[in-house]
Amino acid sequence: MEGGSTGFGVIPHANGNELVLEAIFVVEAAKVAKAHADRYLPPTPIRMVVNDAGEEKTKEFDFDTMHRKVTPANPHKLLESQHLRDTVLPEMMKTATYGAEKIRKSLIEKALNTMNLLFDGEIERLNKLQEKNKGIASEEILAAKREQSALQ
């Protein structure tokens, strides 16, 4: 999973400000390019929103809500505070990364299931065809199995 982009913002409340982090991660297939793994797992962004209490808030802060409620924060100003720099921000990133990792695993599992379903069906079809038509070479079936294995 690659890092994409991050941004910080502040939500004013009656009793103080709430700092939020929006992080975009990108899941990409890492297998050999010639295997075209991106057919089953195209580059997919994962958006995570975390507040300064370390709570994941992605569902509460969709894009529209972020634009209405959140004022962009100057990251250089945030880094001036040692507590924010050394404690709060790393915890926010840790929470965002953990949430994105869970989603990444789910996306990969879904892509692998889809890929295996398609390849298993194609291999079964080729085996049945070969029983009736000797023109279907065993090498064709082996090639499909090798491609499936390369994508695992």
Sine and cosine of phi, psi and omega as CSV:
sin_phi,cos_phi,sin_psi,cos_psi,sin_omega,cos_omega
0.00,0.00,0.74,-0.67,0.00,-1.00
-0.99,-0.17,0.51,-0.86,0.12,-0.99
-0.97,0.24,0.57,-0.82,0.00,-1.00
-0.94,-0.34,-0.99,0.13,-0.08,-1.00
-0.50,-0.87,0.45,-0.89,0.08,-1.00
-0.71,-0.70,0.40,-0.92,0.07,-1.00
-0.49,-0.87,0.44,-0.90,0.02,-1.00
-0.87,-0.50,0.52,-0.85,0.07,-1.00
-0.53,-0.85,0.22,-0.98,-0.02,-1.00
-0.83,-0.55,0.69,-0.72,0.09,-1.00
-0.92,-0.38,0.90,-0.44,0.01,-1.00
-0.96,0.27,0.71,-0.71,0.09,-1.00
-0.81,-0.59,0.28,-0.96,0.01,-1.00
-0.86,0.50,-0.57,0.82,-0.06,-1.00
-0.98,-0.20,0.32,0.95,0.03,-1.00
0.71,-0.71,-0.09,-1.00,-0.02,-1.00
-0.97,-0.24,0.54,-0.84,0.09,-1.00
-0.94,-0.34,0.81,-0.59,0.04,-1.00
-1.00,0.00,0.71,-0.70,0.07,-1.00
-0.80,-0.60,0.56,-0.83,0.06,-1.00
-0.92,-0.38,0.76,-0.65,0.15,-0.99
-0.92,-0.40,0.85,-0.52,-0.02,-1.00
-0.83,-0.56,0.70,-0.71,0.05,-1.00
-0.92,-0.38,0.84,-0.54,0.07,-1.00
-0.94,-0.35,0.45,-0.89,0.02,-1.00
-0.83,-0.56,0.84,-0.55,0.07,-1.00
-1.00,-0.07,0.79,-0.61,0.03,-1.00
-0.73,-0.69,0.55,-0.84,0.07,-1.00
-0.92,0.38,0.76,-0.65,-0.08,-1.00
-0.97,-0.26,0.09,1.00,-0.01,-1.00
-0.96,0.28,0.11,-0.99,-0.03,-1.00
-0.82,0.57,0.76,-0.65,-0.08,-1.00
-0.84,0.55,-0.61,0.79,-0.06,-1.00
-0.93,0.36,-0.24,0.97,0.06,-1.00
-0.99,0.14,-0.21,0.98,0.04,-1.00
0.83,0.55,0.75,0.66,0.01,-1.00
-0.89,0.46,-0.37,0.93,-0.01,-1.00
-0.92,0.39,-0.15,0.99,0.12,-0.99
-0.90,0.43,-0.53,0.85,-0.08,-1.00
-0.97,-0.25,-0.41,0.91,0.04,-1.00
-0.63,-0.78,0.99,0.10,0.04,-1.00
-0.94,0.35,0.33,-0.94,0.06,-1.00
-0.80,0.61,0.82,-0.57,-0.12,-0.99
-0.78,-0.62,0.85,-0.52,0.04,-1.00
-0.98,0.21,0.59,-0.81,0.12,-0.99
-0.84,-0.54,0.86,-0.51,-0.02,-1.00
-0.98,-0.22,0.77,-0.64,0.02,-1.00
-0.79,-0.62,0.65,-0.76,0.08,-1.00
-0.82,-0.57,0.77,-0.64,-0.04,-1.00
-0.72,-0.69,0.66,-0.75,0.06,-1.00
-1.00,-0.08,0.07,-1.00,-0.08,-1.00
-0.95,0.31,-0.11,0.99,0.13,-0.99
-1.00,0.02,0.03,1.00,0.01,-1.00
0.99,0.16,0.31,0.95,-0.03,-1.00
-0.99,-0.10,0.73,-0.69,0.04,-1.00
-0.97,0.26,0.82,-0.57,-0.13,-0.99
-0.79,-0.61,0.41,0.91,-0.10,-0.99
-0.85,0.53,-0.69,0.72,-0.04,-1.00
-0.92,0.40,-0.58,0.81,-0.01,-1.00
-0.97,0.26,-0.40,0.92,-0.07,-1.00
-0.88,-0.48,0.96,0.28,0.11,-0.99
-0.95,0.32,0.01,-1.00,-0.07,-1.00
-0.85,0.52,-0.71,0.71,-0.02,-1.00
-0.89,0.45,-0.70,0.72,0.01,-1.00
-0.89,0.45,-0.66,0.75,0.03,-1.00
-0.85,0.52,-0.69,0.73,-0.04,-1.00
-0.95,0.32,-0.54,0.84,-0.01,-1.00
-0.98,0.20,-0.66,0.76,-0.18,-0.98
-0.98,-0.22,-0.40,0.92,-0.17,-0.99
-0.98,-0.22,0.75,-0.66,0.10,-0.99
-0.99,-0.16,0.79,-0.61,-0.01,-1.00
-0.83,0.56,0.63,-0.78,0.03,-1.00
-0.96,-0.27,0.56,-0.83,0.04,-1.00
-0.98,0.18,0.92,-0.40,-0.04,-1.00
-0.89,0.46,-0.49,0.87,0.02,-1.00
-0.92,0.39,-0.62,0.79,0.05,-1.00
-0.91,0.40,-0.64,0.77,0.00,-1.00
-0.87,0.49,-0.64,0.77,-0.05,-1.00
-0.95,0.31,-0.22,0.97,0.06,-1.00
-0.94,0.34,-0.46,0.89,0.01,-1.00
-1.00,0.09,0.89,-0.46,-0.02,-1.00
-0.88,0.48,-0.65,0.76,0.00,-1.00
-0.88,0.47,-0.71,0.70,0.04,-1.00
-0.90,0.44,-0.73,0.69,-0.06,-1.00
-0.90,0.43,-0.68,0.73,-0.13,-0.99
-1.00,-0.06,-0.38,0.92,-0.10,-1.00
-0.85,-0.53,-0.85,0.52,-0.14,-0.99
-0.93,0.38,-0.80,0.60,-0.05,-1.00
-0.88,0.47,-0.69,0.73,0.07,-1.00
-0.88,0.48,-0.60,0.80,0.04,-1.00
-0.93,0.38,-0.62,0.78,0.05,-1.00
-0.89,0.46,-0.71,0.71,0.02,-1.00
-0.91,0.41,-0.61,0.79,0.03,-1.00
-0.88,0.47,-0.70,0.71,0.02,-1.00
-0.90,0.44,-0.69,0.72,0.01,-1.00
-0.89,0.45,-0.69,0.73,-0.01,-1.00
-0.91,0.42,-0.67,0.74,0.02,-1.00
-0.87,0.49,-0.72,0.69,0.02,-1.00
-0.89,0.45,-0.67,0.74,0.01,-1.00
-0.91,0.41,-0.59,0.80,0.01,-1.00
-0.90,0.44,-0.65,0.76,0.04,-1.00
-0.89,0.46,-0.68,0.73,0.01,-1.00
-0.92,0.39,-0.66,0.75,0.02,-1.00
-0.84,0.54,-0.72,0.69,0.00,-1.00
-0.87,0.49,-0.66,0.76,0.02,-1.00
-0.90,0.43,-0.67,0.74,0.03,-1.00
-0.89,0.46,-0.66,0.75,0.00,-1.00
-0.92,0.40,-0.68,0.73,0.01,-1.00
-0.88,0.48,-0.69,0.72,0.02,-1.00
-0.90,0.44,-0.68,0.73,0.00,-1.00
-0.90,0.43,-0.67,0.74,0.02,-1.00
-0.90,0.43,-0.66,0.75,0.03,-1.00
-0.88,0.47,-0.70,0.72,0.02,-1.00
-0.89,0.46,-0.73,0.69,-0.01,-1.00
-0.88,0.47,-0.72,0.69,-0.02,-1.00
-0.90,0.43,-0.63,0.78,0.04,-1.00
-0.87,0.50,-0.71,0.71,-0.01,-1.00
-0.92,0.38,-0.72,0.69,-0.01,-1.00
-0.92,0.39,-0.67,0.74,0.03,-1.00
-0.86,0.51,-0.66,0.75,0.03,-1.00
-0.91,0.42,-0.66,0.75,0.00,-1.00
-0.93,0.38,-0.66,0.75,0.01,-1.00
-0.91,0.41,-0.66,0.75,0.04,-1.00
-0.89,0.45,-0.67,0.74,0.02,-1.00
-0.88,0.47,-0.70,0.71,0.01,-1.00
-0.91,0.42,-0.65,0.76,0.04,-1.00
-0.88,0.48,-0.69,0.72,0.01,-1.00
-0.92,0.40,-0.64,0.77,0.04,-1.00
-0.90,0.44,-0.65,0.76,-0.03,-1.00
-0.90,0.44,-0.55,0.84,0.04,-1.00
-0.88,0.47,-0.54,0.84,-0.05,-1.00
-0.98,-0.19,-0.35,0.94,-0.09,-1.00
-0.68,-0.73,0.97,-0.23,-0.03,-1.00
-0.93,0.37,-0.09,1.00,0.07,-1.00
-0.95,0.31,-0.27,0.96,0.06,-1.00
-0.99,0.15,0.93,-0.36,-0.08,-1.00
-0.97,0.24,0.59,-0.81,0.08,-1.00
-0.86,0.51,-0.50,0.87,0.01,-1.00
-0.88,0.47,-0.55,0.84,0.02,-1.00
-0.91,0.42,-0.65,0.76,0.03,-1.00
-0.93,0.36,-0.68,0.73,0.03,-1.00
-0.89,0.45,-0.60,0.80,0.02,-1.00
-0.90,0.44,-0.66,0.75,0.04,-1.00
-0.90,0.43,-0.65,0.76,0.03,-1.00
-0.91,0.41,-0.64,0.77,0.02,-1.00
-0.91,0.42,-0.67,0.75,0.01,-1.00
-0.90,0.43,-0.68,0.73,0.05,-1.00
-0.87,0.49,-0.69,0.72,0.00,-1.00
-0.90,0.44,-0.63,0.78,0.00,-1.00
-0.90,0.43,-0.45,0.89,-0.03,-1.00
-1.00,0.03,-0.11,0.99,-0.03,-1.00
-0.93,0.37,0.00,0.00,0.00,0.00
